[in-house]
């Protein structure tokens, strides 16, 4: 009986870790990478436009 209870508690803890910790962390990392990519795109576009205008 104790083995079943501990197995159920282990499964519940694993579900909590996946949905409560890992998925929000992955979305946070994705959001930061997206912001960095947008900033890099704007910087490259600005340098390209300035380079073409100066000629």
Buried (B, 14 or more C-beta within 10 A) or exposed (E): EEEEEEEEEEEEEEEEEEEEEEEEEEEEEEEEEEEEEEEEEEEEEEEEEEEEEEE
